[in-house]
Amino acid sequence: MANSLTAASPSYWSKNAGNKFYATTFFRAICNFQEESNVSDDGRIVDRPYRSNIVAENYTKGTAATAQDLTYTQDLLTIDQFYTVLMYVDDIDKLQNKYNTVKLWSEEAGQRIGVKFDSQILYEAQNATSTVDAADLGGTSDEGITVTASNMYQIFGEVTEALDALNIPQEDRFFVITPQFKNFLWQYISGKESLLGDRTGETGNI
């Protein structure tokens, strides 16, 4: 004897569609948006020229001082990167779908475009003129640093020195790290049996 009762067992739809997880974006935290208003009225190029340096010179009273040259150099930001996600949902599907399809995929589109912004920003590291590489930790020049928990203090020490030498304000310093780097940093900090180590492990610290 074999019962066949499956057809009598109903299927129930969840109230929510399945969750998706996205990379954490950082561009809003580290980018400067001061010029945003200049390009909101159909502007395409922003020119924020930078100034030449002047120096404090010795002066002997009664003698003529020599005027220093003052120079502005053009520095252009061209707005030429645009991204989009084209999707189509029929009005019938809007009415008949159990879930708000347009809302769900629109939210994802925002996330995907944010990740694209991040990639463009990180690519600008290729144009950096100030770098810290393996040579700063006793390795080969122009090679990447092999990150470990044991050399974490050296990495932050060298980076801090480089930024200090450029007079970069504390509030303008950011560190974008990979999950692997975060893992080594956590291992290094968590192993410190001190008030500073405990507090930093819990809340972060500059």
VOKOLVO-546368 format. One record per residue (C-alpha): residue in three letters; x, y negated, z negated; residue number from 1. Coordinates in Angstrom, 3 decimals. Each point is the difference from the previous one (the first is absolute). Example, Ala and Ser with C-alpha at 12.3 -4.5 7.8 and 13.67 -1.06 7.14 Angstrom:
2
+--------+----------+----------+----------+------+
: kollum :        x :        y :        z : keba :
+--------+----------+----------+----------+------+
:    ALA :   12.300 :    4.500 :   -7.800 :    1 :
:    SER :    1.370 :   -3.440 :    0.660 :    2 :
+--------+----------+----------+----------+------+
# end
This chain:
206
+--------+----------+----------+----------+------+
: kollum :        x :        y :        z : keba :
+--------+----------+----------+----------+------+
:    MET :    0.000 :    0.000 :    0.000 :    1 :
:    ALA :    1.381 :   -3.445 :    0.922 :    2 :
:    ASN :   -1.658 :   -3.255 :   -0.939 :    3 :
:    SER :    0.291 :   -3.017 :    2.319 :    4 :
:    LEU :   -0.854 :   -3.042 :   -2.112 :    5 :
:    THR :    2.482 :   -2.634 :    1.241 :    6 :
:    ALA :   -2.632 :   -1.865 :    2.011 :    7 :
:    ALA :   -1.855 :   -0.735 :   -3.229 :    8 :
:    SER :    2.992 :   -1.770 :   -1.574 :    9 :
:    PRO :   -0.073 :   -3.748 :    0.811 :   10 :
:    SER :    3.014 :   -2.169 :    0.806 :   11 :
:    TYR :    0.283 :   -3.321 :   -1.811 :   12 :
:    TRP :    1.812 :   -3.050 :    1.293 :   13 :
:    SER :    2.267 :   -1.908 :   -2.351 :   14 :
:    LYS :   -0.935 :   -3.597 :   -0.723 :   15 :
:    ASN :    3.464 :   -1.037 :    1.121 :   16 :
:    ALA :    2.154 :    0.764 :    3.020 :   17 :
:    GLY :    3.400 :    1.550 :   -0.692 :   18 :
:    ASN :    2.700 :   -2.289 :   -1.387 :   19 :
:    LYS :    3.014 :   -1.086 :    2.028 :   20 :
:    PHE :    3.295 :   -1.136 :   -1.472 :   21 :
:    TYR :    2.148 :   -2.693 :    1.589 :   22 :
:    ALA :    3.506 :   -1.324 :   -0.426 :   23 :
:    THR :    0.219 :   -2.945 :   -2.373 :   24 :
:    THR :    0.585 :   -3.137 :    2.066 :   25 :
:    PHE :    2.336 :   -2.734 :   -1.195 :   26 :
:    PHE :    0.029 :   -2.707 :    2.672 :   27 :
:    ARG :   -2.308 :   -2.331 :   -1.947 :   28 :
:    ALA :    2.249 :    0.230 :   -3.059 :   29 :
:    ILE :    3.276 :   -0.913 :    1.715 :   30 :
:    CYS :   -0.930 :   -2.154 :    3.012 :   31 :
:    ASN :   -0.186 :   -3.774 :    0.050 :   32 :
:    PHE :   -3.385 :   -1.292 :    1.167 :   33 :
:    GLN :    0.807 :   -3.737 :   -0.288 :   34 :
:    GLU :   -0.335 :   -0.545 :    3.747 :   35 :
:    GLU :   -3.283 :    1.878 :    0.361 :   36 :
:    SER :   -2.054 :   -3.181 :    0.262 :   37 :
:    ASN :    2.177 :   -1.216 :    2.889 :   38 :
:    VAL :   -0.999 :    2.926 :    2.184 :   39 :
:    SER :   -3.670 :    0.184 :   -0.969 :   40 :
:    ASP :   -0.963 :   -2.572 :    2.642 :   41 :
:    ASP :    1.281 :    1.904 :    3.053 :   42 :
:    GLY :    3.640 :   -0.756 :   -0.699 :   43 :
:    ARG :    2.559 :    2.442 :    1.416 :   44 :
:    ILE :    3.403 :   -1.246 :   -1.171 :   45 :
:    VAL :    1.120 :   -1.407 :   -3.350 :   46 :
:    ASP :    3.289 :   -1.903 :   -0.150 :   47 :
:    ARG :    1.509 :   -0.348 :   -3.478 :   48 :
:    PRO :    3.497 :   -1.378 :    0.676 :   49 :
:    TYR :    2.758 :    0.615 :   -2.499 :   50 :
:    ARG :    2.519 :   -2.590 :   -1.128 :   51 :
:    SER :    3.775 :   -0.027 :    0.048 :   52 :
:    ASN :    1.823 :    0.152 :   -3.330 :   53 :
:    ILE :    1.642 :   -2.998 :   -1.619 :   54 :
:    VAL :    2.821 :    0.099 :   -2.524 :   55 :
:    ALA :    0.992 :   -2.155 :   -2.954 :   56 :
:    GLU :    3.360 :   -1.613 :    0.820 :   57 :
:    ASN :    2.638 :   -1.684 :   -2.125 :   58 :
:    TYR :   -0.276 :   -3.774 :   -0.127 :   59 :
:    THR :    2.653 :   -2.578 :   -0.755 :   60 :
:    LYS :   -1.401 :   -3.351 :   -1.057 :   61 :
:    GLY :    0.582 :   -2.827 :    2.408 :   62 :
:    THR :    0.329 :    2.344 :    2.972 :   63 :
:    ALA :   -2.463 :    0.745 :    2.785 :   64 :
:    ALA :   -1.925 :    3.233 :   -0.118 :   65 :
:    THR :   -0.409 :    2.073 :    3.158 :   66 :
:    ALA :   -3.572 :    0.610 :    1.097 :   67 :
:    GLN :   -0.921 :    3.618 :    0.432 :   68 :
:    ASP :   -1.895 :    1.205 :    3.058 :   69 :
:    LEU :   -3.627 :    0.933 :   -0.615 :   70 :
:    THR :   -1.443 :    2.609 :    2.345 :   71 :
:    TYR :   -3.385 :    1.637 :    0.417 :   72 :
:    THR :   -0.045 :    3.340 :    1.834 :   73 :
:    GLN :   -3.172 :    1.272 :    1.627 :   74 :
:    ASP :   -1.402 :    3.191 :   -1.551 :   75 :
:    LEU :   -3.034 :    1.370 :    1.824 :   76 :
:    LEU :   -2.613 :    2.479 :   -1.158 :   77 :
:    THR :   -1.935 :    1.270 :    3.015 :   78 :
:    ILE :   -3.379 :    1.591 :   -0.668 :   79 :
:    ASP :    0.027 :    2.877 :    2.474 :   80 :
:    GLN :   -0.894 :    3.135 :   -1.976 :   81 :
:    PHE :   -3.654 :    1.062 :    0.013 :   82 :
:    TYR :   -1.669 :    3.281 :   -0.946 :   83 :
:    THR :   -3.466 :    1.390 :    0.414 :   84 :
:    VAL :   -2.031 :    3.165 :   -0.491 :   85 :
:    LEU :   -2.809 :    0.468 :    2.504 :   86 :
:    MET :   -2.848 :    2.269 :   -1.136 :   87 :
:    TYR :   -3.505 :    0.653 :    1.235 :   88 :
:    VAL :   -3.030 :    1.130 :   -2.000 :   89 :
:    ASP :   -3.396 :    0.203 :    1.686 :   90 :
:    ASP :   -2.957 :   -1.706 :   -1.703 :   91 :
:    ILE :   -1.753 :    3.360 :   -0.188 :   92 :
:    ASP :    2.904 :    1.431 :   -1.973 :   93 :
:    LYS :   -0.039 :   -3.039 :   -2.301 :   94 :
:    LEU :   -3.603 :    0.834 :   -0.849 :   95 :
:    GLN :    0.279 :    3.756 :   -0.203 :   96 :
:    ASN :    3.416 :    0.577 :   -1.606 :   97 :
:    LYS :   -0.153 :    0.793 :   -3.705 :   98 :
:    TYR :    3.089 :   -2.136 :   -0.608 :   99 :
:    ASN :    0.793 :   -3.600 :    0.949 :  100 :
:    THR :    2.246 :    0.996 :    2.873 :  101 :
:    VAL :    0.865 :   -3.528 :    1.094 :  102 :
:    LYS :    0.985 :   -1.050 :   -3.530 :  103 :
:    LEU :    2.131 :    3.092 :   -0.637 :  104 :
:    TRP :    2.051 :   -0.268 :    3.178 :  105 :
:    SER :    0.220 :   -3.791 :   -0.166 :  106 :
:    GLU :    1.620 :    0.296 :   -3.417 :  107 :
:    GLU :    2.455 :    2.518 :    1.402 :  108 :
:    ALA :    0.767 :   -2.300 :    2.945 :  109 :
:    GLY :    1.043 :   -2.703 :   -2.456 :  110 :
:    GLN :    2.313 :    2.443 :   -1.747 :  111 :
:    ARG :    1.556 :    1.202 :    3.264 :  112 :
:    ILE :    0.626 :   -3.553 :    1.219 :  113 :
:    GLY :    1.581 :   -0.845 :   -3.361 :  114 :
:    VAL :    2.400 :    2.934 :    0.365 :  115 :
:    LYS :    0.869 :   -1.264 :    3.484 :  116 :
:    PHE :    0.828 :   -3.427 :   -1.465 :  117 :
:    ASP :    2.258 :    1.687 :   -2.548 :  118 :
:    SER :    1.935 :    1.831 :    2.709 :  119 :
:    GLN :    0.607 :   -3.218 :    1.937 :  120 :
:    ILE :    1.216 :   -1.782 :   -3.130 :  121 :
:    LEU :    2.386 :    2.803 :   -0.964 :  122 :
:    TYR :    1.367 :    0.081 :    3.549 :  123 :
:    GLU :    1.253 :   -3.546 :   -0.546 :  124 :
:    ALA :    2.626 :    1.516 :   -2.302 :  125 :
:    GLN :    1.825 :    0.819 :    3.241 :  126 :
:    ASN :    0.673 :   -3.731 :    0.343 :  127 :
:    ALA :    1.372 :   -0.426 :   -3.518 :  128 :
:    THR :    3.339 :   -1.793 :   -0.265 :  129 :
:    SER :    0.491 :    0.865 :   -3.676 :  130 :
:    THR :    0.026 :    3.695 :   -0.827 :  131 :
:    VAL :    1.017 :    2.481 :   -2.665 :  132 :
:    ASP :    1.257 :    3.314 :    1.385 :  133 :
:    ALA :    2.021 :    3.060 :   -0.971 :  134 :
:    ALA :    3.243 :   -2.011 :    0.010 :  135 :
:    ASP :   -1.220 :   -1.994 :   -3.001 :  136 :
:    LEU :   -0.159 :    3.260 :   -1.941 :  137 :
:    GLY :    3.378 :    1.286 :    1.154 :  138 :
:    GLY :   -1.219 :    1.657 :    3.207 :  139 :
:    THR :    0.251 :   -0.758 :    3.713 :  140 :
:    SER :   -0.894 :   -3.413 :    1.380 :  141 :
:    ASP :   -3.221 :   -0.322 :    2.051 :  142 :
:    GLU :   -1.351 :    3.293 :   -1.331 :  143 :
:    GLY :   -3.103 :    0.467 :   -2.121 :  144 :
:    ILE :    0.248 :    0.643 :   -3.718 :  145 :
:    THR :   -0.683 :    3.511 :   -1.258 :  146 :
:    VAL :   -2.343 :   -0.777 :   -2.870 :  147 :
:    THR :    0.155 :    2.015 :   -3.223 :  148 :
:    ALA :   -1.114 :   -0.583 :   -3.572 :  149 :
:    SER :    3.636 :   -0.387 :   -1.026 :  150 :
:    ASN :    0.825 :   -2.854 :    2.390 :  151 :
:    MET :   -3.231 :   -1.917 :   -0.551 :  152 :
:    TYR :    1.652 :   -2.579 :   -2.275 :  153 :
:    GLN :    2.672 :   -0.632 :    2.643 :  154 :
:    ILE :   -2.572 :   -0.581 :    2.738 :  155 :
:    PHE :   -1.928 :   -2.563 :   -2.020 :  156 :
:    GLY :    3.243 :   -1.590 :   -1.153 :  157 :
:    GLU :    1.269 :   -0.472 :    3.565 :  158 :
:    VAL :   -3.367 :   -1.251 :    1.269 :  159 :
:    THR :   -0.266 :   -2.470 :   -2.876 :  160 :
:    GLU :    3.513 :   -1.284 :    0.656 :  161 :
:    ALA :   -0.759 :   -0.503 :    3.697 :  162 :
:    LEU :   -3.191 :   -1.948 :   -0.774 :  163 :
:    ASP :    1.730 :   -2.040 :   -2.705 :  164 :
:    ALA :    2.726 :   -0.965 :    2.485 :  165 :
:    LEU :   -2.716 :   -1.309 :    2.342 :  166 :
:    ASN :   -1.696 :   -1.922 :   -2.853 :  167 :
:    ILE :   -3.290 :    1.827 :    0.601 :  168 :
:    PRO :   -2.539 :   -0.949 :   -2.712 :  169 :
:    GLN :   -1.288 :    2.812 :   -2.191 :  170 :
:    GLU :   -3.587 :   -0.508 :    1.182 :  171 :
:    ASP :    1.081 :    0.583 :    3.613 :  172 :
:    ARG :    1.598 :    3.382 :   -0.646 :  173 :
:    PHE :   -1.842 :    3.161 :    1.035 :  174 :
:    PHE :    0.971 :    3.629 :    0.299 :  175 :
:    VAL :   -1.845 :    2.294 :    2.411 :  176 :
:    ILE :    0.837 :    3.611 :   -0.835 :  177 :
:    THR :   -0.886 :    3.446 :    1.266 :  178 :
:    PRO :   -1.632 :    2.713 :   -2.127 :  179 :
:    GLN :    3.402 :    1.737 :   -0.153 :  180 :
:    PHE :    1.697 :   -3.160 :   -1.284 :  181 :
:    LYS :   -2.757 :   -0.469 :   -2.573 :  182 :
:    ASN :    0.540 :    3.574 :   -1.175 :  183 :
:    PHE :    3.726 :   -0.614 :   -0.634 :  184 :
:    LEU :   -0.736 :   -3.348 :   -1.649 :  185 :
:    TRP :   -2.534 :    1.654 :   -2.304 :  186 :
:    GLN :    2.493 :    2.732 :   -0.908 :  187 :
:    TYR :    2.621 :   -2.622 :   -0.824 :  188 :
:    ILE :   -2.270 :   -2.237 :   -2.093 :  189 :
:    SER :   -1.862 :    2.762 :   -1.787 :  190 :
:    GLY :    3.271 :    1.481 :   -1.193 :  191 :
:    LYS :    0.886 :   -3.132 :   -1.951 :  192 :
:    GLU :   -0.733 :    0.455 :   -3.691 :  193 :
:    SER :   -0.382 :   -3.666 :   -0.828 :  194 :
:    LEU :   -2.680 :   -2.614 :   -0.434 :  195 :
:    LEU :    0.923 :   -1.509 :    3.375 :  196 :
:    GLY :   -0.132 :    3.374 :    1.715 :  197 :
:    ASP :   -3.380 :    0.886 :   -1.507 :  198 :
:    ARG :   -1.548 :   -3.395 :    0.800 :  199 :
:    THR :    1.366 :   -0.039 :    3.536 :  200 :
:    GLY :   -1.213 :    3.513 :    0.643 :  201 :
:    GLU :   -3.510 :   -1.016 :   -0.996 :  202 :
:    THR :   -0.417 :   -3.497 :    1.442 :  203 :
:    GLY :    2.950 :   -0.773 :    2.283 :  204 :
:    ASN :    2.610 :   -2.674 :   -0.477 :  205 :
:    ILE :    2.179 :   -2.337 :    2.081 :  206 :
+--------+----------+----------+----------+------+
# end
